[in-house]
Amino acid sequence: QVQLEESGGGLAQAGGSLRLSCAASGRPFSSYAMGWFRQAPGKAREFVAGINWSGGNTYYTDSVKGRFTISRDNAKNTVYLQMNSLKPEDTAVYYCAADPRSLGIVVVTSEYSYWGQGTQVTVSS
């Protein structure tokens, strides 16, 4: 079992920054892939960024490349999403997810077994 808890969401102006954190507990954190997803009202949940077990490899959806950075601190059992140059279209509930079956990067929503409760990010224009 893996428990995930996000924090750091809130309100930001366009062009601003927010940093999301996701604290994990349960299985050894360094043994599985992690990802961030988001879901805007009326839309499907979409992949935002993924990171492998060590943090050495990352992958982003095109719309956030160059603006968002995913990282992890295995000593703190935490994954982060640094969001810069925020746009109104980044407004969504952001979720972190864990796939204990994989050490690499996972981009498919259905492959993730564990999800956090989500944190709201709202970007005003």
C-alpha positions in Angstrom: 0.0 0.0 0.0 1.1 3.6 -0.7 -0.5 6.7 0.7 0.0 10.0 -1.1 -0.8 13.5 0.1 -0.5 16.6 -2.0 0.1 20.1 -0.8 1.0 23.5 -2.2 -1.9 24.3 -4.4 -3.6 27.7 -4.4 -4.2 30.8 -6.3 -1.6 32.4 -8.6 -1.6 35.1 -11.2 -0.6 34.4 -14.8 3.1 34.4 -15.0 3.5 33.4 -11.4 4.8 30.2 -9.8 3.6 27.5 -7.4 5.3 24.5 -6.0 3.4 21.3 -5.4 4.6 18.6 -3.0 3.4 15.0 -2.6 4.4 13.1 0.5 4.4 9.3 0.2 4.2 6.7 2.9 3.9 2.9 2.9 6.2 1.1 0.5 9.8 2.2 0.0 9.6 5.4 -2.0 12.7 4.9 -4.0 11.3 1.7 -5.6 8.7 3.1 -7.9 7.7 5.6 -10.6 5.8 8.8 -9.7 3.7 11.2 -11.8 1.7 14.3 -11.7 -1.7 14.6 -13.4 -4.3 17.3 -13.6 -8.0 17.5 -14.3 -9.8 20.6 -15.3 -13.6 20.9 -15.0 -15.4 18.9 -17.7 -12.2 17.4 -18.9 -10.5 14.1 -18.6 -7.5 13.7 -16.2 -4.3 14.2 -18.2 -0.7 13.4 -17.7 1.5 16.4 -16.8 4.9 15.0 -15.8 6.6 11.7 -14.8 9.8 10.8 -13.0 11.6 7.5 -12.7 12.6 5.8 -9.4 15.9 7.7 -9.0 14.9 11.0 -10.4 17.4 10.7 -13.2 14.8 10.7 -15.9 11.8 12.9 -16.4 9.1 13.4 -19.0 6.6 16.2 -19.6 3.5 16.8 -21.7 4.2 19.3 -24.4 2.1 22.1 -22.9 4.2 22.3 -19.8 7.7 21.7 -21.2 10.1 24.5 -20.2 7.7 25.8 -17.5 7.2 22.9 -15.1 9.9 20.7 -13.4 9.2 17.4 -11.6 11.7 16.2 -9.0 11.9 13.9 -6.1 13.8 13.6 -2.8 13.9 9.9 -1.9 15.3 10.7 1.5 12.1 12.7 2.3 9.7 10.4 0.4 8.5 13.4 -1.5 7.9 14.3 -5.2 7.6 17.9 -6.3 6.2 19.9 -9.2 7.7 23.3 -9.7 5.3 25.3 -11.9 6.6 28.6 -13.4 5.2 31.0 -15.9 1.7 29.8 -15.0 -1.2 30.3 -17.5 -4.9 30.4 -16.9 -5.2 27.1 -18.8 -3.1 25.4 -16.1 -6.1 25.8 -13.8 -7.1 22.3 -12.6 -7.0 19.9 -9.7 -3.5 18.4 -9.6 -2.9 14.8 -8.5 0.2 12.9 -7.7 0.3 9.2 -8.5 2.5 6.2 -7.8 3.2 3.1 -9.9 5.0 0.5 -7.6 5.2 -1.9 -10.5 7.5 0.3 -12.5 11.0 1.9 -12.0 10.8 3.9 -15.2 8.6 6.7 -16.3 4.9 6.0 -16.7 2.6 8.2 -18.7 -0.6 6.2 -18.9 -3.2 7.1 -16.3 -4.5 3.6 -15.9 -1.0 2.2 -15.1 -0.9 4.1 -11.8 -2.2 2.2 -8.7 -2.2 4.9 -6.1 -3.5 8.5 -6.1 -3.5 11.4 -3.8 -6.6 13.4 -3.0 -5.7 16.3 -5.3 -4.9 19.9 -4.8 -6.5 22.8 -6.5 -4.4 25.2 -8.6 -6.2 28.3 -9.9 -4.4 30.8 -12.2 -6.0 34.1 -12.8 -5.4 36.2 -15.9 
